[in-house]
């Protein structure tokens, strides 16, 4: 190839390379000055957690009150020896705490019966979605193993009012007697398994009404809430 032709080719190649180099430089400058769209997405909690969090925030948390006779009076009786009237029997060897509660029935044919309930613990904290009542008789729970247990109650009425629901905790030496027609949650043991002596009514007719709250009326029960607030 003639010398002039080689120089022309070299010049042409230099021009092309310079153009490509400038183009690359321009692209690099553009990319460094233009904000990049991040590919990373914010990690969202699982759907079930979102629902739980939303529902938890919308529910009223029940304040768990110590069980006392005065506080529980609208709902029934506290069965305990502390502060209860008594007298001596059996030639002075026994102290009788007399008539701590009465068994209520609906008809003369009804009978007062004694049973033992062996209860399994529910997962805590929990959502209180329902209450029940016994319109034809009272119902007493006396802990047999000395363990504290929870009580959730509402005043008598056609249906339980969510805003009037209250929660109590027994010290393990206290039993309770729900008066006839008082709304309450089924037995709530804190231990994994617990035994209760139960005194209630046997007879004909429906003696258990259940009421399920709407979602916006459900309540939150957390027996460990106070411990967490005291020891954050």
MIDOSE-1310 file (N, C-alpha, C; in nm, 2 decimals, decimal comma, always signed):
residues 232
xxxx	+0,09/-0,12/+0,00/+0,00/+0,00/+0,00/+0,09/+0,12/+0,00; +0,06/+0,23/-0,08/+0,14/+0,35/-0,08/+0,14/+0,42/+0,05; +0,25/+0,49/+0,08/+0,27/+0,56/+0,21/+0,16/+0,66/+0,24; +0,11/+0,73/+0,14/+0,01/+0,83/+0,16/-0,12/+0,76/+0,20
xxxx	-0,15/+0,65/+0,14/-0,27/+0,57/+0,18/-0,26/+0,53/+0,33; -0,14/+0,48/+0,37/-0,13/+0,43/+0,51/-0,15/+0,55/+0,60; -0,10/+0,66/+0,58/-0,12/+0,78/+0,66/-0,27/+0,82/+0,67; -0,34/+0,81/+0,55/-0,48/+0,84/+0,55/-0,56/+0,75/+0,64
xxxx	-0,52/+0,62/+0,63/-0,59/+0,52/+0,71/-0,57/+0,54/+0,86; -0,44/+0,57/+0,89/-0,41/+0,60/+1,03/-0,48/+0,72/+1,09; -0,49/+0,82/+1,01/-0,57/+0,94/+1,05/-0,71/+0,91/+1,07; -0,77/+0,83/+0,98/-0,91/+0,79/+0,99/-0,93/+0,71/+1,12
xxxx	-0,84/+0,62/+1,14/-0,85/+0,54/+1,26/-0,84/+0,62/+1,39; -0,75/+0,71/+1,39/-0,73/+0,80/+1,51/-0,86/+0,88/+1,53; -0,92/+0,93/+1,42/-1,04/+1,01/+1,44/-1,15/+0,92/+1,50; -1,16/+0,80/+1,45/-1,27/+0,70/+1,50/-1,24/+0,68/+1,65
xxxx	-1,12/+0,64/+1,69/-1,08/+0,61/+1,83/-1,11/+0,73/+1,92; -1,08/+0,85/+1,87/-1,10/+0,97/+1,95/-1,25/+0,99/+1,97; -1,33/+0,97/+1,87/-1,47/+0,98/+1,88/-1,53/+0,88/+1,98; -1,48/+0,75/+1,97/-1,53/+0,65/+2,07/-1,49/+0,69/+2,21
xxxx	-1,37/+0,74/+2,22/-1,32/+0,78/+2,36/-1,40/+0,89/+2,41; -1,43/+0,99/+2,33/-1,52/+1,10/+2,37/-1,65/+1,06/+2,41; -1,71/+0,96/+2,33/-1,84/+0,91/+2,36/-1,84/+0,84/+2,50; -1,73/+0,76/+2,52/-1,73/+0,69/+2,65/-1,71/+0,79/+2,77
xxxx	-1,63/+0,89/+2,75/-1,62/+0,99/+2,85/-1,75/+1,06/+2,88; -1,82/+1,10/+2,77/-1,95/+1,16/+2,79/-2,05/+1,07/+2,87; -2,05/+0,94/+2,84/-2,14/+0,85/+2,91/-2,10/+0,84/+3,05; -1,97/+0,83/+3,08/-1,93/+0,83/+3,22/-1,96/+0,95/+3,30
xxxx	-1,94/+1,07/+3,23/-1,98/+1,20/+3,30/-2,13/+1,20/+3,32; -2,21/+1,16/+3,23/-2,36/+1,16/+3,24/-2,40/+1,07/+3,35; -2,34/+0,95/+3,36/-2,38/+0,85/+3,46/-2,34/+0,90/+3,60; -2,23/+0,98/+3,61/-2,19/+1,02/+3,75/-2,27/+1,14/+3,79
xxxx	-2,34/+1,21/+3,70/-2,41/+1,33/+3,74/-2,56/+1,31/+3,75; -2,61/+1,19/+3,70/-2,75/+1,16/+3,70/-2,78/+1,07/+3,81; -2,88/+1,10/+3,90/-2,92/+1,01/+4,01/-2,96/+0,88/+3,96; -2,91/+0,77/+4,03/-2,95/+0,64/+3,99/-3,07/+0,59/+4,07
xxxx	-3,16/+0,52/+4,00/-3,28/+0,46/+4,07/-3,24/+0,33/+4,14; -3,26/+0,34/+4,27/-3,22/+0,22/+4,35/-3,31/+0,10/+4,31; -3,24/-0,02/+4,30/-3,31/-0,14/+4,28/-3,36/-0,20/+4,41; -3,30/-0,16/+4,52/-3,34/-0,22/+4,65/-3,48/-0,17/+4,69
xxxx	-3,57/-0,26/+4,74/-3,70/-0,22/+4,78/-3,71/-0,23/+4,93; -3,79/-0,15/+4,99/-3,81/-0,16/+5,14/-3,87/-0,29/+5,18; -3,81/-0,36/+5,27/-3,87/-0,49/+5,31/-3,99/-0,47/+5,40; -4,10/-0,53/+5,36/-4,22/-0,51/+5,43/-4,24/-0,63/+5,52
xxxx	-4,30/-0,61/+5,64/-4,33/-0,72/+5,73/-4,43/-0,81/+5,66; -4,43/-0,94/+5,71/-4,53/-1,03/+5,65/-4,67/-0,98/+5,67; -4,76/-1,02/+5,59/-4,90/-0,98/+5,59/-4,96/-1,01/+5,73; -4,93/-1,12/+5,79/-4,99/-1,16/+5,91/-4,95/-1,07/+6,02
xxxx	-4,82/-1,02/+6,02/-4,77/-0,93/+6,12/-4,84/-0,80/+6,11; -4,86/-0,75/+5,98/-4,93/-0,62/+5,96/-5,07/-0,63/+6,02; -5,14/-0,73/+5,99/-5,27/-0,75/+6,04/-5,27/-0,75/+6,19; -5,18/-0,82/+6,25/-5,18/-0,83/+6,40/-5,15/-0,69/+6,46
xxxx	-5,05/-0,62/+6,40/-5,01/-0,49/+6,45/-5,13/-0,39/+6,44; -5,19/-0,40/+6,32/-5,31/-0,31/+6,30/-5,42/-0,34/+6,40; -5,45/-0,47/+6,41/-5,56/-0,51/+6,50/-5,52/-0,47/+6,65; -5,40/-0,50/+6,69/-5,35/-0,47/+6,82/-5,37/-0,33/+6,86
xxxx	-5,33/-0,24/+6,76/-5,34/-0,10/+6,79/-5,48/-0,05/+6,80; -5,57/-0,12/+6,73/-5,71/-0,07/+6,73/-5,79/-0,12/+6,85; -5,73/-0,22/+6,93/-5,81/-0,28/+7,04/-5,78/-0,21/+7,17; -5,88/-0,21/+7,26/-5,85/-0,17/+7,39/-5,78/-0,28/+7,47
xxxx	-5,67/-0,24/+7,54/-5,60/-0,34/+7,62/-5,67/-0,34/+7,76; -5,70/-0,46/+7,81/-5,77/-0,47/+7,94/-5,66/-0,45/+8,05; -5,69/-0,37/+8,14/-5,61/-0,35/+8,26/-5,64/-0,46/+8,36; -5,55/-0,54/+8,40/-5,57/-0,65/+8,49/-5,57/-0,61/+8,63
xxxx	-5,68/-0,61/+8,70/-5,69/-0,56/+8,83/-5,67/-0,67/+8,94; -5,62/-0,64/+9,05/-5,62/-0,74/+9,16/-5,76/-0,78/+9,20; -5,78/-0,90/+9,23/-5,92/-0,95/+9,26/-5,95/-0,91/+9,41; -6,05/-0,83/+9,43/-6,10/-0,80/+9,56/-6,25/-0,81/+9,57
xxxx	-6,30/-0,83/+9,69/-6,45/-0,84/+9,70/-6,52/-0,72/+9,65; -6,47/-0,60/+9,68/-6,54/-0,48/+9,65/-6,54/-0,46/+9,49; -6,43/-0,48/+9,43/-6,42/-0,46/+9,29/-6,50/-0,56/+9,21; -6,51/-0,69/+9,26/-6,58/-0,79/+9,19/-6,73/-0,80/+9,22
xxxx	-6,77/-0,72/+9,32/-6,91/-0,73/+9,36/-7,02/-0,72/+9,25; -7,00/-0,64/+9,15/-7,10/-0,63/+9,04/-7,12/-0,76/+8,96; -7,02/-0,85/+8,98/-7,02/-0,97/+8,89/-7,04/-1,10/+8,97; -7,02/-1,09/+9,10/-7,03/-1,21/+9,18/-6,95/-1,20/+9,31
xxxx	-6,91/-1,32/+9,36/-6,85/-1,33/+9,49/-6,70/-1,37/+9,48; -6,62/-1,32/+9,57/-6,48/-1,37/+9,58/-6,48/-1,47/+9,70; -6,43/-1,59/+9,67/-6,43/-1,69/+9,77/-6,29/-1,70/+9,83; -6,28/-1,65/+9,95/-6,15/-1,64/+10,02/-6,16/-1,63/+10,17
xxxx	-6,06/-1,66/+10,24/-6,07/-1,66/+10,39/-6,03/-1,52/+10,44; -5,94/-1,45/+10,36/-5,89/-1,31/+10,41/-6,01/-1,22/+10,42; -6,03/-1,17/+10,54/-6,14/-1,07/+10,57/-6,28/-1,13/+10,57; -6,29/-1,26/+10,57/-6,42/-1,32/+10,57/-6,47/-1,36/+10,71
xxxx	-6,60/-1,35/+10,74/-6,65/-1,39/+10,87/-6,63/-1,54/+10,89; -6,61/-1,57/+11,02/-6,59/-1,71/+11,05/-6,63/-1,74/+11,20; -6,64/-1,87/+11,23/-6,66/-1,91/+11,37/-6,60/-2,04/+11,39; -6,58/-2,08/+11,51/-6,51/-2,20/+11,55/-6,61/-2,32/+11,55
xxxx	-6,57/-2,44/+11,51/-6,65/-2,56/+11,52/-6,56/-2,67/+11,55; -6,62/-2,79/+11,57/-6,54/-2,91/+11,60/-6,46/-2,90/+11,73; -6,54/-2,85/+11,83/-6,47/-2,83/+11,97/-6,35/-2,74/+11,96; -6,36/-2,64/+11,88/-6,26/-2,54/+11,87/-6,14/-2,57/+11,79
xxxx	-6,14/-2,68/+11,71/-6,02/-2,72/+11,63/-6,03/-2,67/+11,49; -6,15/-2,62/+11,45/-6,17/-2,58/+11,31/-6,23/-2,45/+11,30; -6,18/-2,37/+11,21/-6,24/-2,24/+11,18/-6,32/-2,25/+11,05; -6,45/-2,22/+11,07/-6,54/-2,22/+10,95/-6,57/-2,08/+10,90
xxxx	-6,53/-2,06/+10,77/-6,56/-1,94/+10,70/-6,69/-1,97/+10,62; -6,80/-1,91/+10,68/-6,93/-1,95/+10,65/-7,00/-1,88/+10,53; -7,06/-1,95/+10,45/-7,15/-1,89/+10,34/-7,08/-1,78/+10,26; -6,97/-1,82/+10,20/-6,89/-1,73/+10,12/-6,95/-1,70/+9,99
xxxx	-7,04/-1,78/+9,95/-7,12/-1,76/+9,82/-7,24/-1,84/+9,82; -7,34/-1,81/+9,74/-7,46/-1,89/+9,73/-7,47/-1,95/+9,59; -7,52/-2,07/+9,58/-7,55/-2,13/+9,45/-7,69/-2,09/+9,40; -7,69/-2,02/+9,29/-7,82/-1,98/+9,23/-7,87/-2,08/+9,13
xxxx	-8,00/-2,11/+9,14/-8,06/-2,19/+9,04/-8,19/-2,12/+8,99; -8,25/-2,18/+8,89/-8,37/-2,12/+8,83/-8,50/-2,18/+8,87; -8,51/-2,31/+8,89/-8,63/-2,38/+8,92/-8,61/-2,48/+9,04; -8,72/-2,52/+9,11/-8,70/-2,61/+9,22/-8,64/-2,75/+9,18
xxxx	-8,65/-2,78/+9,05/-8,60/-2,91/+9,01/-8,45/-2,90/+8,98; -8,39/-2,79/+8,97/-8,25/-2,77/+8,95/-8,17/-2,83/+9,06; -8,05/-2,87/+9,04/-7,96/-2,92/+9,14/-7,83/-2,85/+9,14; -7,77/-2,83/+9,26/-7,64/-2,78/+9,26/-7,54/-2,89/+9,26
xxxx	-7,44/-2,89/+9,17/-7,35/-3,00/+9,15/-7,21/-2,95/+9,17; -7,12/-3,04/+9,20/-6,98/-3,02/+9,22/-6,90/-3,10/+9,11; -6,81/-3,03/+9,04/-6,73/-3,09/+8,93/-6,59/-3,04/+8,95; -6,50/-3,10/+8,87/-6,36/-3,06/+8,86/-6,33/-3,03/+8,71
xxxx	-6,29/-2,91/+8,68/-6,24/-2,87/+8,55/-6,09/-2,88/+8,54; -6,04/-2,95/+8,44/-5,90/-2,94/+8,41/-5,87/-2,86/+8,29; -5,82/-2,74/+8,31/-5,81/-2,64/+8,20/-5,67/-2,64/+8,14; -5,66/-2,62/+8,01/-5,54/-2,60/+7,94/-5,52/-2,45/+7,91
xxxx	-5,40/-2,40/+7,92/-5,37/-2,26/+7,90/-5,39/-2,22/+7,75; -5,44/-2,10/+7,73/-5,45/-2,05/+7,59/-5,33/-1,97/+7,57; -5,29/-1,95/+7,44/-5,18/-1,87/+7,40/-5,19/-1,72/+7,44; -5,09/-1,67/+7,51/-5,10/-1,53/+7,56/-4,98/-1,45/+7,49
xxxx	-5,00/-1,32/+7,47/-5,13/-1,25/+7,49/-5,23/-1,29/+7,39; -5,36/-1,26/+7,42/-5,47/-1,31/+7,34/-5,57/-1,20/+7,31; -5,65/-1,23/+7,21/-5,76/-1,14/+7,17/-5,89/-1,20/+7,23; -5,96/-1,12/+7,31/-6,08/-1,16/+7,37/-6,19/-1,13/+7,26
xxxx	-6,24/-1,24/+7,21/-6,34/-1,23/+7,10/-6,48/-1,27/+7,14; -6,50/-1,33/+7,26/-6,63/-1,38/+7,30/-6,64/-1,38/+7,45; -6,76/-1,38/+7,49/-6,80/-1,40/+7,63/-6,92/-1,49/+7,64; -6,94/-1,56/+7,75/-7,06/-1,65/+7,77/-7,12/-1,61/+7,90
xxxx	-7,25/-1,66/+7,92/-7,32/-1,64/+8,04/-7,40/-1,77/+8,07; -7,44/-1,78/+8,19/-7,53/-1,90/+8,23/-7,66/-1,84/+8,29; -7,76/-1,83/+8,21/-7,88/-1,76/+8,25/-7,96/-1,83/+8,36; -7,94/-1,96/+8,38/-8,02/-2,03/+8,47/-7,95/-2,07/+8,61
xxxx	-7,83/-2,02/+8,62/-7,76/-2,05/+8,75/-7,62/-1,99/+8,76; -7,57/-1,99/+8,88/-7,44/-1,93/+8,91/-7,33/-2,04/+8,88; -7,21/-1,99/+8,88/-7,10/-2,09/+8,85/-6,97/-2,04/+8,93; -6,92/-2,13/+9,01/-6,80/-2,10/+9,10/-6,68/-2,17/+9,05
xxxx	-6,57/-2,11/+9,06/-6,44/-2,17/+9,03/-6,34/-2,15/+9,15; -6,30/-2,26/+9,20/-6,20/-2,26/+9,31/-6,07/-2,33/+9,27; -5,96/-2,26/+9,27/-5,84/-2,32/+9,22/-5,79/-2,43/+9,32; -5,76/-2,55/+9,27/-5,72/-2,66/+9,36/-5,57/-2,67/+9,38
xxxx	-5,49/-2,61/+9,29/-5,35/-2,62/+9,30/-5,28/-2,49/+9,35; -5,36/-2,39/+9,39/-5,30/-2,27/+9,44/-5,24/-2,18/+9,34; -5,27/-2,19/+9,21/-5,21/-2,11/+9,11/-5,30/-1,99/+9,07; -5,24/-1,87/+9,05/-5,32/-1,76/+9,00/-5,39/-1,79/+8,87
xxxx	-5,50/-1,73/+8,84/-5,57/-1,74/+8,72/-5,64/-1,61/+8,68; -5,68/-1,60/+8,55/-5,74/-1,47/+8,50/-5,89/-1,48/+8,50; -5,95/-1,37/+8,51/-6,10/-1,36/+8,51/-6,13/-1,24/+8,42; -6,22/-1,26/+8,32/-6,26/-1,15/+8,23/-6,42/-1,15/+8,24
xxxx	-6,47/-1,04/+8,27/-6,62/-1,03/+8,30/-6,68/-0,90/+8,24; -6,81/-0,91/+8,23/-6,89/-0,79/+8,19/-7,02/-0,80/+8,26; -7,09/-0,68/+8,29/-7,21/-0,68/+8,36/-7,32/-0,76/+8,29; -7,43/-0,79/+8,36/-7,54/-0,86/+8,31/-7,61/-0,77/+8,21
xxxx	-7,68/-0,83/+8,11/-7,75/-0,75/+8,01/-7,78/-0,85/+7,89; -7,86/-0,80/+7,79/-7,89/-0,88/+7,68/-7,77/-0,93/+7,60; -7,67/-0,83/+7,59/-7,54/-0,87/+7,53/-7,43/-0,80/+7,61; -7,31/-0,85/+7,62/-7,20/-0,78/+7,69/-7,16/-0,65/+7,61
xxxx	-7,14/-0,55/+7,68/-7,09/-0,42/+7,62/-6,93/-0,42/+7,63; -6,87/-0,41/+7,52/-6,72/-0,42/+7,51/-6,65/-0,32/+7,60; -6,71/-0,20/+7,61/-6,65/-0,09/+7,69/-6,66/-0,12/+7,84; -6,74/-0,21/+7,88/-6,76/-0,24/+8,02/-6,69/-0,37/+8,07
xxxx	-6,62/-0,43/+7,98/-6,55/-0,55/+8,01/-6,43/-0,52/+8,10; -6,41/-0,60/+8,21/-6,30/-0,58/+8,30/-6,22/-0,72/+8,32; -6,10/-0,71/+8,36/-6,02/-0,82/+8,39/-5,96/-0,82/+8,53; -5,95/-0,94/+8,59/-5,90/-0,95/+8,72/-5,80/-1,07/+8,73
xxxx	-5,72/-1,07/+8,83/-5,63/-1,19/+8,85/-5,64/-1,24/+8,99; -5,67/-1,36/+9,01/-5,67/-1,42/+9,14/-5,53/-1,45/+9,19; -5,51/-1,44/+9,32/-5,38/-1,47/+9,38/-5,35/-1,62/+9,40; -5,44/-1,70/+9,36/-5,42/-1,85/+9,37/-5,49/-1,91/+9,50
xxxx	-5,52/-1,82/+9,59/-5,59/-1,86/+9,71/-5,74/-1,81/+9,71; -5,77/-1,75/+9,60/-5,91/-1,69/+9,58/-5,98/-1,77/+9,47; -6,11/-1,80/+9,50/-6,20/-1,85/+9,40/-6,30/-1,74/+9,37; -6,38/-1,77/+9,27/-6,49/-1,67/+9,23/-6,62/-1,74/+9,20
xxxx	-6,73/-1,67/+9,23/-6,86/-1,73/+9,20/-6,93/-1,63/+9,11; -6,95/-1,66/+8,98/-7,02/-1,58/+8,89/-7,17/-1,58/+8,92; -7,23/-1,47/+8,94/-7,37/-1,46/+8,96/-7,45/-1,51/+8,83; -7,57/-1,55/+8,85/-7,65/-1,59/+8,74/-7,66/-1,48/+8,63
xxxx	-7,63/-1,52/+8,51/-7,65/-1,42/+8,40/-7,53/-1,33/+8,38; -7,42/-1,34/+8,45/-7,31/-1,25/+8,44/-7,22/-1,30/+8,32; -7,19/-1,21/+8,23/-7,10/-1,24/+8,12/-6,96/-1,27/+8,16; -6,89/-1,37/+8,11/-6,75/-1,40/+8,15/-6,69/-1,48/+8,04
xxxx	-6,56/-1,48/+8,04/-6,48/-1,56/+7,94/-6,47/-1,70/+8,01; -6,47/-1,80/+7,92/-6,44/-1,94/+7,98/-6,30/-1,94/+8,05; -6,29/-2,03/+8,14/-6,18/-2,03/+8,24/-6,04/-2,00/+8,17; -5,96/-1,92/+8,23/-5,84/-1,87/+8,18/-5,73/-1,90/+8,28
xxxx	-5,66/-2,02/+8,26/-5,55/-2,05/+8,34/-5,42/-1,99/+8,29; -5,33/-1,96/+8,39/-5,20/-1,90/+8,35/-5,10/-2,02/+8,34; -5,12/-2,12/+8,42/-5,03/-2,24/+8,41/-5,07/-2,32/+8,29; -4,97/-2,40/+8,24/-5,00/-2,48/+8,12/-5,12/-2,57/+8,14
xxxx	-5,14/-2,62/+8,26/-5,26/-2,70/+8,29/-5,29/-2,67/+8,44; -5,42/-2,66/+8,47/-5,46/-2,63/+8,61/-5,60/-2,69/+8,64; -5,62/-2,72/+8,76/-5,75/-2,78/+8,81/-5,83/-2,69/+8,89; -5,96/-2,69/+8,87/-6,05/-2,61/+8,94/-6,17/-2,69/+8,99
xxxx	-6,21/-2,67/+9,12/-6,33/-2,72/+9,17/-6,44/-2,62/+9,12; -6,55/-2,68/+9,06/-6,65/-2,60/+9,00/-6,79/-2,64/+9,06; -6,86/-2,54/+9,11/-6,99/-2,56/+9,17/-7,09/-2,48/+9,08; -7,18/-2,55/+9,02/-7,28/-2,48/+8,94/-7,41/-2,56/+8,93
xxxx	-7,49/-2,53/+8,84/-7,63/-2,58/+8,83/-7,65/-2,69/+8,73; -7,72/-2,79/+8,76/-7,76/-2,89/+8,66/-7,91/-2,90/+8,65; -7,97/-2,90/+8,53/-8,11/-2,91/+8,51/-8,14/-2,90/+8,36; -8,27/-2,89/+8,33/-8,32/-2,88/+8,20/-8,30/-2,74/+8,15
xxxx	-8,31/-2,72/+8,01/-8,30/-2,59/+7,95/-8,16/-2,55/+7,91; -8,15/-2,45/+7,82/-8,02/-2,40/+7,78/-7,96/-2,31/+7,89; -7,85/-2,35/+7,93/-7,78/-2,27/+8,04/-7,65/-2,21/+8,00; -7,63/-2,19/+7,87/-7,51/-2,13/+7,82/-7,54/-2,05/+7,69
xxxx	-7,53/-1,92/+7,70/-7,54/-1,82/+7,59/-7,40/-1,77/+7,56; -7,36/-1,77/+7,43/-7,24/-1,71/+7,38/-7,26/-1,59/+7,30; -7,17/-1,49/+7,32/-7,17/-1,37/+7,24/-7,04/-1,34/+7,18; -7,03/-1,33/+7,05/-6,91/-1,30/+6,98/-6,90/-1,15/+6,94
xxxx	-6,80/-1,08/+6,97/-6,78/-0,94/+6,94/-6,75/-0,92/+6,80; -6,80/-0,80/+6,75/-6,75/-0,75/+6,62/-6,60/-0,72/+6,63; -6,53/-0,72/+6,51/-6,39/-0,70/+6,51/-6,35/-0,57/+6,58; -6,43/-0,47/+6,57/-6,39/-0,34/+6,63/-6,43/-0,34/+6,78
xxxx	-6,48/-0,44/+6,83/-6,52/-0,45/+6,97/-6,42/-0,55/+7,05; -6,34/-0,62/+6,98/-6,25/-0,72/+7,05/-6,15/-0,65/+7,14; -6,10/-0,72/+7,24/-6,02/-0,67/+7,34/-5,89/-0,74/+7,35; -5,78/-0,68/+7,40/-5,65/-0,74/+7,41/-5,62/-0,77/+7,55
xxxx	-5,58/-0,89/+7,58/-5,54/-0,94/+7,71/-5,40/-0,99/+7,72; -5,32/-0,92/+7,80/-5,18/-0,95/+7,81/-5,14/-0,96/+7,96; -5,13/-1,09/+8,01/-5,10/-1,10/+8,16/-4,96/-1,05/+8,19; -4,87/-1,04/+8,09/-4,73/-1,00/+8,12/-4,70/-0,85/+8,10
xxxx	-4,81/-0,78/+8,06/-4,79/-0,64/+8,03/-4,73/-0,56/+8,14; -4,78/-0,58/+8,26/-4,73/-0,50/+8,38/-4,58/-0,53/+8,41; -4,55/-0,66/+8,39/-4,41/-0,70/+8,41/-4,32/-0,63/+8,31; -4,36/-0,62/+8,19/-4,28/-0,55/+8,09/-4,26/-0,40/+8,11
xxxx	-4,37/-0,34/+8,16/-4,37/-0,19/+8,19/-4,28/-0,17/+8,31; -4,27/-0,26/+8,41/-4,19/-0,24/+8,52/-4,04/-0,27/+8,49; -4,02/-0,36/+8,40/-3,88/-0,40/+8,36/-3,87/-0,39/+8,21; -3,86/-0,26/+8,16/-3,85/-0,25/+8,01/-3,72/-0,30/+7,95
